[in-house]
Amino acid sequence: MIARSKNIINQGRRGQDHEAKNAAKKEYDDRADAYKKALDEINNLNKQLDAPALSGRRQNAESQGAR
């Protein structure tokens, strides 16, 4: 009887551990996704700055400021 009670308690603890592990994994995945999205936005903005149309404008602005 006592062994059966201990087994039931241990199963409950394992279930709680499993739930905590799943919650931590979900939080990590959510943060990783947010980081990847932010990094993609930064990379896209950098590509736009390096586009030929903007590069020409930047060179013109620099040359006018050097006068």
Backbone as CSV, one residue per row, in Angstrom:
resi,resn,N_x,N_y,N_z,CA_x,CA_y,CA_z,C_x,C_y,C_z
1,MET,0.817,-1.189,0.000,0.000,0.000,0.000,0.868,1.263,0.000
2,ILE,1.893,1.288,0.854,2.766,2.459,0.926,3.548,2.611,-0.375
3,ALA,4.014,1.503,-0.933,4.775,1.557,-2.187,3.897,2.099,-3.305
4,ARG,2.635,1.701,-3.324,1.713,2.191,-4.352,1.498,3.698,-4.210
5,SER,1.400,4.182,-2.984,1.209,5.620,-2.739,2.429,6.409,-3.201
6,LYS,3.636,5.871,-2.907,4.858,6.541,-3.350,4.930,6.595,-4.871
7,ASN,4.511,5.518,-5.512,4.520,5.454,-6.973,3.585,6.502,-7.560
8,ILE,2.425,6.656,-6.989,1.456,7.652,-7.455,2.018,9.067,-7.273
9,ILE,2.668,9.327,-6.134,3.275,10.647,-5.879,4.382,10.921,-6.891
10,ASN,5.226,9.918,-7.152,6.316,10.091,-8.117,5.783,10.363,-9.520
11,GLN,4.701,9.702,-9.888,4.108,9.952,-11.201,3.615,11.388,-11.303
12,GLY,3.041,11.897,-10.220,2.580,13.287,-10.206,3.736,14.254,-10.354
13,ARG,4.844,13.975,-9.704,6.033,14.839,-9.813,6.590,14.811,-11.225
14,ARG,6.617,13.630,-11.817,7.113,13.528,-13.196,6.233,14.335,-14.143
15,GLY,4.940,14.295,-13.896,4.015,15.067,-14.729,4.255,16.564,-14.582
16,GLN,4.514,17.012,-13.354,4.805,18.433,-13.119,6.120,18.823,-13.780
17,ASP,7.127,17.949,-13.685,8.418,18.219,-14.325,8.255,18.331,-15.836
18,HIS,7.446,17.439,-16.390,7.200,17.439,-17.834,6.497,18.735,-18.259
19,GLU,5.520,19.159,-17.468,4.807,20.413,-17.775,5.738,21.613,-17.691
20,ALA,6.607,21.641,-16.684,7.558,22.743,-16.526,8.542,22.767,-17.687
21,LYS,8.986,21.600,-18.109,9.918,21.512,-19.242,9.244,22.025,-20.517
22,ASN,8.009,21.636,-20.735,7.281,22.092,-21.924,7.059,23.605,-21.898
23,ALA,6.756,24.145,-20.723,6.541,25.593,-20.601,7.836,26.347,-20.882
24,ALA,8.950,25.844,-20.366,10.245,26.487,-20.613,10.620,26.417,-22.084
25,LYS,10.351,25.284,-22.716,10.656,25.139,-24.145,9.806,26.091,-24.971
26,LYS,8.540,26.234,-24.636,7.663,27.145,-25.367,8.142,28.579,-25.214
27,GLU,8.520,28.959,-23.997,9.014,30.322,-23.773,10.293,30.573,-24.591
28,TYR,11.197,29.598,-24.590,12.428,29.722,-25.365,12.113,29.860,-26.853
29,ASP,11.237,29.008,-27.359,10.872,29.058,-28.777,10.248,30.399,-29.142
30,ASP,9.388,30.926,-28.274,8.759,32.232,-28.520,9.805,33.332,-28.581
31,ARG,10.749,33.303,-27.640,11.808,34.326,-27.629,12.721,34.194,-28.845
32,ALA,13.039,32.964,-29.216,13.898,32.732,-30.378,13.208,33.235,-31.646
33,ASP,11.916,32.995,-31.784,11.167,33.483,-32.942,11.156,35.005,-32.995
34,ALA,10.952,35.642,-31.849,10.945,37.113,-31.799,12.318,37.654,-32.182
35,TYR,13.372,37.016,-31.712,14.731,37.437,-32.043,14.982,37.300,-33.543
36,LYS,14.568,36.171,-34.117,14.774,35.950,-35.551,14.019,36.976,-36.382
37,LYS,12.794,37.305,-35.978,12.008,38.311,-36.704,12.684,39.673,-36.632
38,ALA,13.167,40.053,-35.461,13.847,41.343,-35.302,15.123,41.377,-36.138
39,LEU,15.862,40.287,-36.150,17.084,40.218,-36.940,16.781,40.308,-38.433
40,ASP,15.715,39.658,-38.877,15.303,39.753,-40.278,14.949,41.190,-40.650
41,GLU,14.260,41.900,-39.759,13.908,43.299,-40.025,15.162,44.155,-40.145
42,ILE,16.113,43.947,-39.264,17.366,44.701,-39.312,18.100,44.419,-40.609
43,ASN,18.176,43.151,-40.988,18.862,42.793,-42.233,18.172,43.412,-43.442
44,ASN,16.838,43.435,-43.444,16.108,44.041,-44.556,16.361,45.546,-44.624
45,LEU,16.398,46.209,-43.477,16.696,47.644,-43.467,18.113,47.911,-43.970
46,ASN,19.053,47.073,-43.580,20.424,47.237,-44.063,20.506,47.044,-45.570
47,LYS,19.752,46.097,-46.099,19.728,45.884,-47.555,19.163,47.105,-48.257
48,GLN,18.117,47.707,-47.670,17.521,48.894,-48.273,18.514,50.048,-48.273
49,LEU,19.298,50.179,-47.226,20.300,51.252,-47.167,21.401,51.046,-48.193
50,ASP,21.694,49.802,-48.498,22.746,49.497,-49.460,22.237,49.472,-50.898
51,ALA,20.950,49.712,-51.098,20.379,49.714,-52.450,20.992,50.862,-53.249
52,PRO,21.151,50.687,-54.562,21.794,51.719,-55.395,21.129,53.092,-55.312
53,ALA,19.819,53.154,-55.271,19.132,54.447,-55.233,19.500,55.214,-53.971
54,LEU,19.526,54.551,-52.862,19.870,55.220,-51.611,21.360,55.507,-51.527
55,SER,22.186,54.637,-52.090,23.623,54.869,-52.060,23.961,56.146,-52.813
56,GLY,23.303,56.366,-53.943,23.526,57.594,-54.714,23.111,58.817,-53.930
57,ARG,22.010,58.748,-53.255,21.551,59.876,-52.440,22.536,60.150,-51.310
58,ARG,23.061,59.093,-50.726,24.003,59.259,-49.629,25.283,59.908,-50.136
59,GLN,25.766,59.483,-51.312,26.983,60.070,-51.883,26.754,61.537,-52.206
60,ASN,25.584,61.886,-52.754,25.283,63.281,-53.065,25.262,64.122,-51.799
61,ALA,24.657,63.619,-50.759,24.577,64.351,-49.502,25.974,64.538,-48.909
62,GLU,26.808,63.515,-49.008,28.168,63.632,-48.481,28.987,64.640,-49.282
63,SER,28.832,64.624,-50.599,29.614,65.541,-51.421,29.142,66.985,-51.215
64,GLN,27.869,67.201,-50.988,27.360,68.553,-50.732,27.818,69.050,-49.364
65,GLY,27.935,68.163,-48.429,28.380,68.563,-47.100,29.871,68.863,-47.074
66,ALA,30.631,68.321,-48.007,32.066,68.530,-48.041,32.449,69.877,-48.628
67,ARG,31.513,70.570,-49.247,31.810,71.851,-49.907,32.179,72.906,-48.956
